[in-house]
Amino acid sequence: MGPSHSFQTAIRWGSSRAKTSLSSDPATASRPTRPTGSWPRRSPRPSAGSLGAPGKMPAQVFTGDWATAELLRVKSDLPVTDLTAPPAALAAAREAVAEVERGLVSGLVLACDSSRGRGKSVNGCGYVLAYSNGADPILGAYTSVSTHDGIRAGELAAIRGLQSTLGHHPVLKEGVGDLKVLTDSKAALEVLDRVSTGTLQPFDDTDSVAECKRILGSARGVNISYEWVRGHNGHPLNELADRARRAGLPEP
């Protein structure tokens, strides 16, 4: 067998092939299973040249798990280290991830919508999180219950998609990036403004006020803005949110 070919793949591409073929028993870790037709019969042991650096052995090779590290030590001449990377390498990796994250959270748009059945207190809520860099959007749907003020509380409950957004991108709470929330409910935005400024009116119901407090609490530290869009008027994100909220309604 020539398992050394899989080591090159694991190092170059991060392939799971070598990992999944390893036994969890350390005593047999040096005998991987060869899938039929996957590897050549014979191949040379990994060397510096096979890693794309002719004539130079890498200073250190890091692996993702103990079994792979042990197998590489047995079957190759590579300088495999312990699993912990140097602090400088970890710091560089964290900064690279943060840079990608900062790009993702710039110009985020969250479109929200809600509806409720006639005479029901259950709202179907939907949201769409869209990225300015063209990445695939995230859609979500859920139900909420409100016994007062009908659909306005439901529209505010839909803006709770903000909490899911912060779950995907907690860096927003640190003031990184910016988020625009779209809703087709002027009434929802008006009561949200009254709660944020402490100018509540006697007609503001408890359900809507409670939803506003949840939204404002979640939005602390976030560069966030709210915008009204006309519903059912061809706005692509509003239309997607409208479809998502239907999935949140319980079956009749």
matplotlib code that plots the C-alpha trace (Angstrom):
import matplotlib.pyplot as plt

x = [0.0, 1.1, -0.6, 1.9, 0.0, -2.8, -0.4, 0.5, -3.2, -3.9, -1.1, -1.8, -5.6, -6.7, -8.5, -10.4, -9.4, -6.4, -8.3, -11.3, -9.1, -7.2, -8.0, -8.9, -6.7, -3.1, -1.8, -3.2, -2.9, -0.1, -2.2, -4.8, -7.5, -7.0, -10.3, -10.4, -8.9, -8.2, -4.5, -1.6, 0.1, 3.4, 4.5, 7.5, 7.6, 6.6, 9.6, 10.3, 9.9, 6.5, 5.3, 6.1, 9.4, 12.2, 15.3, 13.8, 12.2, 9.4, 10.4, 7.2, 4.2, 1.0, -1.9, -5.5, -5.5, -3.3, -3.7, -2.7, 0.4, 1.5, 1.0, 3.0, 5.8, 5.9, 5.5, 7.3, 10.4, 8.3, 9.0, 5.6, 5.1, 2.7, -0.9, -0.5, 0.6, 3.0, 1.2, 2.3, 0.7, -2.5, -2.6, -2.1, -4.8, -7.3, -6.5, -7.1, -10.5, -11.4, -10.5, -12.9, -15.6, -15.2, -15.8, -18.9, -20.6, -20.2, -23.4, -25.7, -29.4, -32.0, -35.5, -38.4, -42.1, -44.9, -48.5, -51.2, -54.3, -57.8, -58.8, -55.5, -52.9, -50.0, -47.8, -45.7, -42.4, -39.7, -36.5, -33.8, -30.2, -28.4, -24.7, -23.2, -20.5, -23.0, -22.7, -25.8, -28.4, -29.7, -33.4, -35.3, -38.9, -40.5, -43.7, -44.5, -47.6, -49.2, -52.6, -52.7, -52.5, -52.6, -50.1, -48.0, -46.6, -46.1, -44.1, -41.9, -41.5, -40.2, -37.4, -36.2, -34.4, -31.8, -31.0, -30.3, -28.1, -26.0, -25.7, -24.1, -22.0, -21.4, -18.7, -21.5, -22.0, -18.5, -19.5, -17.9, -19.8, -23.3, -26.8, -29.9, -33.3, -36.1, -39.8, -43.0, -44.8, -44.7, -46.6, -43.9, -41.2, -43.2, -43.7, -40.0, -39.0, -41.4, -39.9, -36.3, -37.0, -39.3, -42.3, -44.9, -48.5, -51.5, -52.5, -49.1, -49.9, -47.8, -46.9, -45.5, -43.6, -42.1, -41.0, -39.4, -37.4, -36.1, -35.0, -33.3, -31.6, -30.2, -29.1, -26.9, -23.5, -24.6, -24.4, -28.0, -30.6, -34.3, -36.0, -39.6, -40.2, -43.6, -44.9, -45.8, -44.2, -41.5, -38.7, -36.7, -35.7, -39.2, -40.7, -38.3, -39.1, -42.8, -42.3, -40.3, -42.9, -45.5, -43.3, -43.6, -47.4, -48.7, -50.7, -54.5]
y = [0.0, 3.6, 5.6, 8.3, 9.8, 10.6, 12.4, 14.8, 15.5, 16.0, 18.5, 20.4, 20.5, 19.6, 16.5, 14.3, 11.2, 10.4, 11.2, 9.1, 6.1, 6.1, 3.7, 5.2, 2.6, 4.0, 0.4, 0.2, 3.9, 3.2, 0.9, 3.0, 1.4, 1.9, 2.7, 0.7, 2.7, 5.8, 5.5, 4.3, 1.1, 2.7, 6.3, 7.9, 9.1, 12.7, 15.0, 18.7, 18.7, 17.1, 20.1, 22.6, 23.8, 22.1, 21.4, 22.8, 20.8, 22.7, 23.9, 22.5, 20.6, 20.9, 18.4, 18.5, 15.4, 13.0, 10.0, 11.8, 13.3, 9.8, 8.3, 11.1, 10.5, 6.8, 7.0, 10.2, 12.3, 15.4, 17.4, 16.9, 18.9, 18.7, 19.8, 23.3, 26.0, 28.8, 31.8, 34.0, 31.6, 31.4, 35.2, 35.5, 32.9, 34.7, 38.0, 36.4, 35.1, 38.5, 40.2, 37.8, 38.5, 42.2, 41.9, 39.8, 42.2, 45.3, 46.4, 43.6, 43.9, 42.1, 42.0, 40.9, 40.1, 38.6, 37.5, 35.9, 33.9, 35.4, 35.4, 33.7, 34.9, 33.0, 35.0, 33.5, 35.4, 35.3, 37.0, 37.2, 38.1, 39.4, 40.0, 42.9, 40.7, 38.4, 35.5, 33.2, 34.8, 33.2, 32.6, 31.9, 31.3, 30.9, 31.5, 34.0, 34.6, 37.9, 38.4, 42.2, 44.6, 42.0, 42.1, 45.0, 42.9, 40.2, 42.5, 43.5, 39.8, 39.3, 41.8, 39.4, 37.8, 40.3, 37.8, 35.1, 37.6, 38.3, 34.6, 34.2, 37.4, 38.3, 40.7, 43.1, 43.6, 45.1, 47.9, 46.2, 46.4, 47.8, 46.3, 47.7, 46.3, 46.4, 46.1, 46.9, 47.9, 51.7, 51.1, 48.7, 51.3, 54.0, 52.1, 51.0, 54.7, 55.6, 52.8, 53.9, 57.5, 56.9, 58.5, 55.7, 56.4, 55.0, 52.9, 51.1, 47.6, 45.4, 42.8, 45.4, 47.2, 43.9, 43.0, 46.5, 46.0, 42.7, 44.3, 47.3, 45.1, 42.8, 45.8, 47.4, 48.1, 47.4, 49.9, 49.4, 51.4, 50.7, 51.4, 51.1, 49.4, 49.1, 45.6, 43.5, 46.0, 43.9, 44.6, 41.3, 40.9, 41.9, 39.3, 36.6, 37.5, 37.3, 33.7, 32.8, 34.0, 31.6, 28.7, 30.0, 29.8, 26.6, 24.2, 25.1]
z = [0.0, -0.5, 2.3, 2.1, -0.8, 1.6, 3.9, 1.1, 0.5, 4.2, 4.4, 1.2, 1.2, 4.8, 3.4, 5.8, 3.8, 6.0, 9.2, 8.4, 7.5, 10.8, 13.6, 17.0, 18.6, 18.9, 18.6, 15.0, 14.1, 11.6, 9.5, 7.7, 5.5, 1.8, -0.1, -3.4, -6.3, -4.1, -3.7, -5.9, -5.0, -4.3, -3.6, -2.0, 1.6, 1.9, 1.6, 1.5, -2.3, -2.1, 0.0, -2.7, -1.2, -3.2, -1.1, 2.1, 4.9, 6.7, 10.1, 11.7, 10.6, 12.6, 12.5, 13.5, 15.7, 17.7, 15.5, 12.3, 14.1, 15.2, 11.8, 10.1, 12.6, 11.8, 8.0, 7.1, 7.8, 8.4, 11.6, 13.1, 16.3, 19.2, 18.4, 19.9, 17.5, 18.6, 20.1, 17.2, 14.7, 16.7, 16.9, 13.1, 12.5, 14.7, 13.0, 9.6, 10.7, 12.2, 8.9, 7.0, 9.6, 9.3, 5.6, 6.1, 8.6, 6.5, 4.9, 6.3, 5.6, 7.7, 6.1, 8.5, 8.0, 10.0, 9.6, 11.7, 11.1, 11.5, 15.2, 16.2, 18.7, 16.9, 14.5, 11.7, 11.6, 8.9, 8.2, 5.5, 6.3, 3.2, 2.7, 0.7, -0.8, -2.5, -0.1, 0.2, 2.4, 5.6, 6.0, 9.2, 10.3, 13.8, 15.6, 18.3, 20.5, 21.2, 22.8, 22.4, 19.4, 16.7, 13.9, 15.2, 18.0, 15.4, 13.1, 16.1, 16.9, 13.4, 14.0, 16.7, 13.7, 14.9, 17.7, 15.2, 13.2, 16.4, 16.9, 13.5, 13.8, 17.5, 16.4, 15.6, 19.4, 19.4, 17.0, 14.0, 10.8, 10.3, 10.0, 8.4, 9.4, 6.9, 7.8, 6.0, 9.3, 10.0, 13.2, 14.5, 13.9, 15.5, 18.8, 18.7, 18.5, 21.4, 23.6, 22.8, 23.6, 26.6, 25.1, 25.4, 24.8, 26.6, 23.6, 23.4, 24.4, 26.7, 24.0, 21.6, 24.4, 25.5, 22.0, 21.6, 24.8, 23.6, 20.3, 21.9, 24.5, 21.7, 19.7, 22.3, 20.9, 17.3, 14.5, 13.5, 11.6, 10.8, 7.5, 6.3, 2.9, 1.2, 1.5, -1.5, -3.8, -5.4, -3.0, -3.3, 0.4, 1.6, -0.7, 0.6, 4.2, 3.3, 2.0, 5.1, 7.5, 6.0, 7.1, 10.6, 10.7, 12.3, 10.1, 10.2]

ax = plt.figure().add_subplot(projection="3d")
ax.plot(x, y, z, "-o")
ax.set_aspect("equal")
plt.show()
